[in-house]
Amino acid sequence: MRHGLTAAMAGVVVLLASVAPASARMIGILNLGDDDYGQRDEINETYTLSPGAAVTINDISGPVEIETWSGEQAEVHVVRSARRAEDLQHKKILVEHTSTSLTIHTEPHHDGMHWDRVQVRQRVTLKLPTRVALRINDIAGHVRVGQIDGPVRINDVAGALEIERVNGSPHINDIAGSVTLSVGEVGAEGVHINDIAGRVELAVASNLNADVDIGDISGSIDVDVPNVTVVGKIDPEHFHGKMGDGGPLITISDIAGTVRIRNQGQ
């Protein structure tokens, strides 16, 4: 049925700075694309994570891209770039690791005015085990994520967000761009997508049992799945229904764009 409605931790710490191992750093004038300045340093590290490990990425001035796989190894690749080599002494990135956790974040700072004047771009590229608990916060760039079999919490992203597939209960808030997400098995906490400055497209499994509540939308609502039942009156700015027999709640609200729910593979 289709409804088209108008309207942490101890462990290994790696610091991208003068103290980083020479094998993990390269600084020099490079012929780079628009995403990097001419001076840069980088780090490449590999860690082992136990199933269900907590992975946190916080306060990154650039894009974050995550590939996932069935293994236990986490591969970390971080690039920082600046116009001047001395600027790379600021806005360093810390990588903290234990067997049950991996955290990547910009170092704390206290010299606010000088900190803001320094232009350092950051890019984080990861290869993670599929079975992790992923938390991403405060990212000044797009975010792309592969399949995650576990909790996902993503907040405050200044760019588009794409997630290949989540088996769990994703919570997504405050995204300054479009959101594209696929969910398979939905956990008891449901799916929550709120405060999005762009369109939302959610792909679901054809046999999913869930309740659906969509409201406060500035564009159209398109629920294009065959097993959906409308609950209550059809309203241009609100949709309430259930997929299959109903179940965990999918909420989508405060969206500055269209909302589409479709079956995977469409």
Secondary structure, DSSP 8 states (H G I E B T S, - for coil): -EEEE-----SEEEESSTTS-GGG---SB----TTS-SEEEEEEEEEE--TTEEEEEEEESS-EEEEEESSSEEEEEEEEEESSGGGGGSS-EEEEEETTEEEEEE-----HHHHHH---EEEEEEEEESSEEEEEEEESS-EEEEEESS-EEEEEESS-EEEEEEEE-EEEEEESS-EEEEEEEE-TT-EEEEEESS-EEEEE-TT--EEEEEEEESS-EEEE-TTEEE-S--BTTEEEEEETT--SEEEEEEESS-EEEEETT-
